[in-house]
């Protein structure tokens, strides 16, 4: 169907005050416009529960309130509102999406859902457009290399996604929403606890007629989508010392896209599934243990174009934690099994495994904090790889804290990079070395932070000229080196009833061989905002600024910079009922996050939620 003018989809920027990005205990905070609580507990930094005053790493948190208020469709839309994160997308929210953490490639961020690793052994990294925001309770983001804790993939950082956990009495909830491009959302769920058993279940469905994602290119039609997701969690606390837990998530997504020179109704079918089982035991006041078995699946298929790829990641973890006064010791044995079924050509049915041993040591007296980690991974294909990390924090006043850290990481080649027609079986892992330093101030509702980092990635796997592979078009090769360096400034302050926040990233993610910027990454991006509670209303506005980028590695195809203004408002209508409204890209700004792919222009969303309190 032809259109009078191209329509554009915006990245959905809703007011969500950003977290301060510095590698210190106070760096981890929610995206709400409030000072972080030192009692907030996170697990992603070291794989054990820690309060913020114990954490040295650069960690931030997105809480459920922010997720509900945003109305975001995917996890990428949520993460893109945090400093240090950029993304590119080939069209609407269900289109192929890549996320760049601190300038790293999409495959350089390890992703977990309730502790279950999610990865594609075809493209490398998570399938971000298929991760549903409606099923998420909380997100923890760890910036910087973490292979010494998590093994392969965590070169740029780690994103850990948590679904809702049952607590309190039986509590149902229902949410509905309407938006631009005939978008419809609905979700229903409940959670609670009865005796020793806690439970949570949620189901969501979303449809949109979409817009023409490539106006003037190929077949002119609307590229819509539909998505059905569900999550479940069941826990059984046998006694004060033992707990069993099972978690599951699934999302079935069917989206339209414009294929190359195609006049067909091209569709992409995404299916993401996770299943986790765990046993946690506290054998004494000092010693804890956790045993888990997990399975993640990422399946992608296109029709009528006959292509599919199916990745299964099976993992087993035996984790130990020993607390001796101010000293914490950790040890973990982990096995990971990857399997890829790909249509090719030639068809691929390949697998590999990695066995890892990780050791950790932490100590703090509230003024000085030390964190040390080392891990050795033995891969069934390329052999062993050892990584390490060391961090130190010094609180020279109750308000000021300085940190330094260094770490190494790696990413094993995907099975597609090794065994497809473009693959080379003896590819080496990509490796990185990172150093960073930070300074942080926090006093009441006033916060300020700065972090400086430099991450050098060697043996970068690129697509190169024809060579030892079967394809005459080109082969994968270890022929690149990247330098990811930058500075992040962030701050928040409460002025009367108004919460002010902002952050700016100055970065230079370079291909060290050509001295050119990595594709689709800006030298500068920033966001500022304010919100206030006025009577029964909560209102806010934010501004997102992104500098120019290049769509290709040669830096010859320019993507212009842009600025987007968004507004939001919410208020309770009656007991247990809340209404919200949001306008993204208020000025209907024409912009691109990927060349020739449209964005949605001005977007309006209204929603209503019922949740007994």
N, C-alpha and C positions, 0 to 999 in steps of 0.2 A: 504494500500500500504506500503510495507516494505521500510525502509530507510537504507542507508549505515552506518549512524551513527546518534545518537540522535541529534535532533536540540533543541536549547534552545532559549527561548524568554527573552530578557532583559527588565528590567524597563527602559523606554526611557528617558535617562538623557541628556537633551539639555541645553546648557548654558543659565542660567537664574539667574543672581545674586540674592542671597537670601536676605530676609528681616531680619532686626535686631529684635530679639525676646526679648524685655523687656517691662514690663508693664508701659510704660510712653508715653507721647504725641508723642515723636519722634520715638516710636517703630513701628508705622504703616508706612509702605513704600511699594513701588512696588518692584517687583522682577527684575527691571531693574537696571543696574549698574550706579546709579546716586543717589545723595542725595535726600531725600524726601522733597517735598514742604509742608510747613506748611499750605498752602491753600487747600491741598487735603482734600476732604470731604468724610467721611464715615458715615454709618448709623448703622452698626451691633453692635457697642460697647454698645449703650444704647437705640437703636431703634429710635433715633432722629438724624438729620443731625449735625455733628460736624466736625470742622477742627482738624488737628492733634495736634495743640497746646492746644486743649481742652480735648483730650482723655487721660484717665489714663490706660485703659485696654491694654492687650497684643494683638495687632491687626496687621495683615499684609495684603497686597493687591497684587493680580495678575492681571495685566492689559492686554488688548486685544493684544498689540504688542507682549508680551511674549507668549500668547496663539497661535497666528498665527505662530510665529517663531518656536515654539516647535513641531508643527505637531502632538500633542498628540491626542489620540483617545478618552480617557475618562477623567473625572475630577480627578480621582485618580492618573493618570499619572502626571497631573499638580501639585497636592498638594504634591505628594511624593518628589518634588524638593524643598520643603520648609522645614526649620528646624522644629523639633518637630513632624514630620509626618513620619510614616512608613505604609506599607501596605503589605498584603499577597494576593496571587491570585492563583487559581487552574487552571493554564494554561495561555492562551492568553488573550488579552485585553478584550474580551467579556465574560471571565469566572468569576465565583463568586469571588468577591473581598471584602476584609475587610480592613478598614482604622483605624489606631491606632494613635490618637492625644494625645500627651504627655503620651503615654503608656496606655491610656484608651481603653476599648473595642469598637468595631464598633458601638454598640448601645448607647454609651455614648456621641456621637456627634450629636447635633441637626442640621438638614440640611433644608435650605430654598432655593427655586428658585423664584426670584422676590417676596419674602415675603410669598410664599406658602410652607407650611411644607410638606416634603417628608419623609415617614417612612414606614417600613414594620412591621405589627403586627404579622408576623410569625417569622422572624429571629431577628427583632429589628434593627433599624438603616436604613440608606439609602442603596439602591441597586446601589453601586458606578459604576459598570461596565455598567449600563444602562443610565448613565448621560453623554450626548454627549458634548465633548469639542467644537465642531464646532459651537454650538449655543450660546456660552458664550462670553459676553463682558468683564466681570470683576468678580473677586471672592474676597470676604473679609473673613478672617479667624480670629476668636476670640478664643484665648487660655485661658483656665481656666473656672471654673463653671459659668453659666449664667442663672440658673433656676430662680433667683430673677427677671429676665427680661422676659425670654421665657417660663418658666414653665418646665414641664417634659422633660427629655432626655439630657439636656445640662450639664452633669457631667464633661466631659473633655473639652467641648468648643462648638462653633457654626461655621458652614460654610454657608455663604450666597452667592448664585450664582445669577448673574444678566445677563439677555439677553440684546441685543442691544436696545437702545432708539433712536427714530428718532430725528434728529436735522439737521439744515442747509438745503441746496437745495437737490433735489432728487439725490441720489448717489447710483448707482448699484455697485456690486462687484461679481467677479467670481474667484473661486480657484479650482485647480486640482493638484493631486499629485500621484506619483507612489512609491511603496516601496517594501521591501523584503517580501517574502512569497506571492507574487502576490497580494499585497495590492493596492487597488485603492480608491482614495478619490475624491469627487467633491462636491462643495457647490456653491450656488448662492443666492443672496439676494439683498435687497435695503433698504434704509432708507432715511428719509427726514422730512421736515416740510413745511406745506402750511397754512399760516394764523394761526388760533388757533389750528389746528390739526397737530400732529406729528405722524409718523408711522414708523414701521420697520417690515420686513418679511425676513426670511431666511429658506432655505431648504438644507439639506445635505444628501449625500448617501455615504456609504463606504462598500466595500467588501474585503475579504481576504480569500485565500485558507488555510491559517494558517499552522500549523505543528502538529505533533503528540504530544499532551500535556502530555501523559503518556507512553513514549516509554518503551516497555517490559512489560507493564501491560495492560491486556485486548486487545481490538481490535486495530490493528495497522493501523491507517489511519490519514489523515490530519483533524484537527479540525478547520474548518474555521468559518466565520461568515459574516452576512450582516446586515446593520443597516441603517434605514431611519429616519431622524429627521427633525423637523420643529419648528420654534418659531415665534411668532407674538406679537407685542405691538402696541396699539393704544391709543393715549392720546388726550384729548380735554381740552384746557385751556379756560374756559368760560370767565374769566376776571382775574385781578391781584390777586384775592383772592380765586378763586375756580378752581379745576382741577379734571376731571374724567379720569380714566385710566383702560384699560383692558389688560391683558397679558395671553399668552398661550404657552405651550411647550408640545411636544410629541416626543417620540422616540420608534420606533418599531424595536426590535433586535431579530434576529434568529441566534443562535450559536450552533455549534456542541460540544459535550463533550464525554468523555469516561466514561460510566457508569460502575458500579461494575460488573465484570465478564460478561459484555455484549458484544455481537457481532453485535448488531443492530446499525443503524445510529441514535444515541441518540442526541436529540436536546433540547435546552432550549429556550423558548420564553419569552422575557422580554418586558414589555410595561409600560413606565412611562409617566404620563400625569399630567400637572398642569394647573389650570385656576384661575385667580385672577381678582377681580373687586375692585376698590377703589375710594373714594372721599376724596380729601384733601381740607381743608378750612383754610384760615387765616382770623379770625374774627377781629383781630386788630394787631398792631405791636408787641404785647406781647403774644397773645393767638392764638394757632393753634390747629387744630383737624384733625384726620384721621379716616375714617370709611371704613372697608374692609371686603369682604367675599371671601373666598378662598377654593379651593378643590384640593387635591393631590391624585393621584392614583398610586399604584405600583402593577402590576400583573405579576406573574411568573408561567410558565407552562412547564412541560417536556413531551416529546413524544419520543418513544412510551410508555415509562413508564408513567402511568396515574396519574399525580400529578398536582395540581394547587393551588395557593394561591392568593388572591386578597384583597388588603388593600385600603380602602378609608379614607382619613382624611379631614374632613370638619371643617373650623375654621372661627370665626367671631371676629373682633378686633375693639374696639372703643378707640382710643388713644388721649390723650390730653397733650398739652405742653404749659406751661406758663413761659415766660421769664421776670424776674423782675430785671433789671440791671445785676449784675454778678451772680444772682441766677436763676437756672432753675428748675422748678417743673414739674413732669410728673405723669400722672395717666392713667391706662388702665384697661378696662374690656375686657376679652377674653373668648370665649367658643370654646372648641375643642371637636369634635365628631369622634371617631374611629370606624370603622366597618371592620370585617374580615370574608371573605368567603373562607374556606379552605376545600380541599377534604378529609383530615384526613387520615386514619380512626381514630375515627369517624368523620363524616363531621361536620364542625364548621360554624355556622352562628351566630356571637356574636357581640355585640357593647358595647360601654361605652362612657361617656362624662366627661369632666372636665370644671369647671367654675373657672376663675382666676381673682383676683384683684391685680394689681401691682402698687406700688408707687415709685417714684424716686426723688432724690434731687442732684443737682450738683452746685458747686460754684468754681470760679477760679479768681485769681488776677494776673495770669501769673507767679507768684512765687509759690504760694500754690494752689493746686487743690484738691477738695474733691468730691467724688462720693458715694452716698448711695442709696441702693435699697432694697426693701422688697416686697414679693409677697406671697399671700395665694391661693392655688389651692384646690378646693373641687371636689374630684373624686366620680363618681356615685357608685363605687364599694368599695373602701377602705377608703373613708372619706377625711379629710383635711390634707394638708401638707404646712407648712410655710417655706420659704427660704429667705435668706438675703445675702447682699454683701456690703463691705465697702472698699474704696480705697483712698489712699492719695499719692500725689506727691509733691516733693519739688525741685524746680530749684535753686540750690545754686550758680550757675553761668549761664550765657547765654548758655554755652556749656554742662554743667553737670546737670543731673537730677536723683533723687533717688525716688523710689516708694515702697510702701508696700500695700498689700491688703489681704483680707480674704473673704471667701464666702462659702455658702452651696448650695447643689443641690440634685436632686433626679431623678430617672427613674422609672416610673410605670411599673409593669410587663406587658408583651405583652399578648394579648388575647390568643395567642397560648400557652404561658407558663401557662395560667390558665385553658384553656378549651380543650386542646388536650388530647390524651390518656396518655401523659406524664405530664399533667398539674395538678396543685394544686390550687384550687379556692381561697384560703386564703393567697396566697403569699403576702409578704409585698414589698413596693417599695425599690429599692436600694437607699442609701443615701450617701452623701459625704461631707467632710469638707476640704477646701483647704486654704493654706496660701502661700504667695510668696513675694519675694522682688527683686528689680531690680536696676541696675545702668546703665546709658546711657551717652555716649559722642557723640556729633555731631558738627562738624566744617567744613563748606564747603563740600568738597567731601570725607572727612574722617569721619568714624563712628565706634563706638565700643559699644557693649552692653553685659550685663550679667544678667541672670535671674535665680533665685533659687526658686523651688517650691516643695510643699509636699501636696498630695491629698490623703486622707484616705477614702476609699469606704467601707461601711458596708452593711450588709444584701445582699451581692452579690448573685445573682441568678446563681446557677450552676446546672449541670445535675448530680444527685446523684444516690444512691442505690434505689432499689424498696421500695415503701412505700405506701402513701395514694392514689396514682394515679391508673389508670386502667391498666397500663403497668407492666408486670413482668420484663421488661428490666431495668427500672429505672424511676425516677421522677425528675422534677425540684424542687429545694429547696433553701430557704434562709440560706445557710450554709457557705458562704465565706466572707472573708475580704481581700481587696487589699490595698496596699500602693504604690502610684505612686509618686516617688520623683526623682528630677534631677536638672541638671544645663545646661543651654544653653549659649554658647559663640558665638558671631557673630561679624563680622567687614567688612568694605568696605573702599577702598582707591583708589584714582586715581593717577597713576604714569605716567606723560606725557600723551600719547594718550591711555594708557592701563588702563582699569578698573579692579581692583582686588577685590575679595570678598571671603568670607568663613564663615562657621559656623560648630560647633561641639556640639553634644548633649551627655552628660554623664547622664545616667538615670538608675534607678533600679525599674522597675515595678514588684512588688512582690506579690505573694499570701501570705498574712500575716499568714495564718494558717499553711502552709507548708514551708515557707521561700524559695520558689522556684520562678524562673522567670515566668511571664506570657508567654503563648505560642506565638512564632513567633515575639517576641520583643527583640531587641538587647540592650545590656548595653551601647554601643557606636555606633553612626553613625555620619558621617560628609560629607561635600562637600566643595570643593574649586574650583575656576575658574577664568578665565580672558577673556576679550574680547577687541577688538580694532577696530577702523574705519581706514582703510588704503585706501585712495583714495575713489573709489566708493564701496569698499568692506567692509562689517562688518564680522569679523571672531572671533571665540572664541573656547574655550576648557574648559571642566570641569572634575573633578574627584569625584566620589561618593564612599564612604567607609562605609561598614556596618559590624559590628562585628558579632560573632557567636550568634545564637539563638537556641531555642529548639522548636521542632514541637509539643510537647505535654506538658500537665500540669505537668507530673511527671519529666520532664527534663531528659528523657532517650534517646530521639531521637534528635540528633544534626543536625542543619543546619549550615554549615560552613560560615565563613565570606567571603566577596568578595570586590573587588574594580573594578569600571567600569570607563573607559575613553570615553568621547564623544567629537565630533567635530561638528561645524556648520559654515556655511558661507552663506551670502546673498548679493545681489546687485541689484540695479535697472537696467533693460535691456533697457528700453525706457520710455517715459512719461507714467505714470500710471501702468507700468508693473514691477513686482518684482519676482526674482527667488531666491529660497533657496535650500540648500542641507544640509543633516545632516547624520552623522554616529554615531550610538549608540553602546556601547560596542565594541569599536575599536579593543580590543584584543581578541574578541570572547571568553570572559570568561565564563566558565561553572559554574553556580550557581543556587541555589534554593531559592524561597521565600515561598514554601510549599513543604513538603516531597513528593517525587515520581512524582511531576509535573514539566515538562520541562519549560525552558525559551527559547527565540527565537534566542540566539546567536547574532552574529554581525548583526545589522539592518541598512539598507541604505534607505534614503527617499529623493526624489527630488520633488519640488513643484513649481508652477507658479501661481501668483495672479495678477489679473487686478482690479484696484480700482481707478477711476478718483479722482483727488484731486482738 
